[in-house]
Amino acid sequence: MVTGARSSPTWNAMKTRPSVDKRRREAARLEHQANKAERRAERKKAKTDRETAVKNGEDPDLAGIVPGPQPAVGEDLGGED
């Protein structure tokens, strides 16, 4: 048996470490790219929704707001006597 740095068991263990780290980095990079693509798609959809609402004459800032008197703070809460 040849004695040397390459034949020691610890060298073999250290040898595989960079490839494991590289796989982890690559997986993290792919996950990050997928998250970015998802965020881009959401922004693109929101932009087209806003543009469609504006074309239909609806102000996106006022969408969902009910005109008229609003209930006073503390009314209809129930449970307090």
C-alpha positions as CSV (number, residue, x, y, z in Angstrom):
1,M,0.0,0.0,0.0
2,V,1.3,3.4,-0.9
3,T,1.3,5.9,1.9
4,G,0.6,9.5,0.9
5,A,-1.9,12.3,1.1
6,R,-4.1,10.9,-1.6
7,S,-4.6,7.5,0.0
8,S,-5.7,8.7,3.3
9,P,-9.4,8.4,4.1
10,T,-9.8,12.1,5.1
11,W,-8.6,13.2,1.7
12,N,-11.4,11.2,0.0
13,A,-13.9,12.8,2.3
14,M,-12.6,16.3,1.6
15,K,-12.6,15.6,-2.2
16,T,-16.4,15.1,-2.4
17,R,-17.2,18.3,-0.4
18,P,-16.8,20.8,-3.2
19,S,-19.3,19.0,-5.4
20,V,-21.8,18.8,-2.6
21,D,-21.4,22.5,-2.0
22,K,-21.7,23.2,-5.7
23,R,-25.0,21.2,-5.9
24,R,-26.4,23.2,-3.0
25,R,-25.4,26.5,-4.5
26,E,-26.9,25.5,-7.9
27,A,-30.1,24.4,-6.2
28,A,-30.3,27.7,-4.3
29,R,-29.6,29.6,-7.5
30,L,-32.4,27.7,-9.4
31,E,-34.8,28.4,-6.5
32,H,-34.0,32.1,-6.6
33,Q,-34.5,32.2,-10.3
34,A,-37.9,30.5,-10.0
35,N,-38.9,33.0,-7.3
36,K,-37.8,35.9,-9.5
37,A,-39.8,34.5,-12.5
38,E,-42.8,34.2,-10.3
39,R,-42.5,37.8,-9.0
40,R,-42.1,39.0,-12.6
41,A,-45.2,37.2,-13.7
42,E,-47.2,38.6,-10.8
43,R,-46.1,42.2,-11.6
44,K,-46.9,41.7,-15.3
45,K,-50.4,40.4,-14.5
46,A,-51.0,43.3,-12.0
47,K,-49.9,45.8,-14.7
48,T,-52.2,44.4,-17.3
49,D,-55.1,44.3,-14.8
50,R,-54.5,48.0,-14.0
51,E,-54.3,48.9,-17.7
52,T,-57.6,47.0,-18.4
53,A,-59.3,48.7,-15.5
54,V,-58.2,52.2,-16.7
55,K,-59.5,51.4,-20.2
56,N,-62.9,50.4,-18.8
57,G,-63.1,53.7,-17.1
58,E,-62.6,52.4,-13.6
59,D,-60.0,54.2,-11.4
60,P,-57.9,51.4,-9.8
61,D,-57.2,53.6,-6.8
62,L,-61.0,53.8,-6.1
63,A,-61.9,50.2,-6.9
64,G,-63.8,48.6,-4.1
65,I,-64.6,51.8,-2.2
66,V,-68.3,52.1,-1.3
67,P,-69.6,55.7,-1.5
68,G,-71.8,57.1,1.2
69,P,-71.7,57.4,4.9
70,Q,-69.4,55.0,6.7
71,P,-70.2,53.4,10.0
72,A,-68.8,55.3,13.0
73,V,-65.9,53.8,14.9
74,G,-67.2,51.7,17.8
75,E,-70.7,51.1,16.4
76,D,-71.9,47.6,15.7
77,L,-69.0,46.0,17.6
78,G,-71.3,44.2,20.0
79,G,-70.3,42.6,23.3
80,E,-69.7,46.0,25.0
81,D,-72.4,47.3,27.3
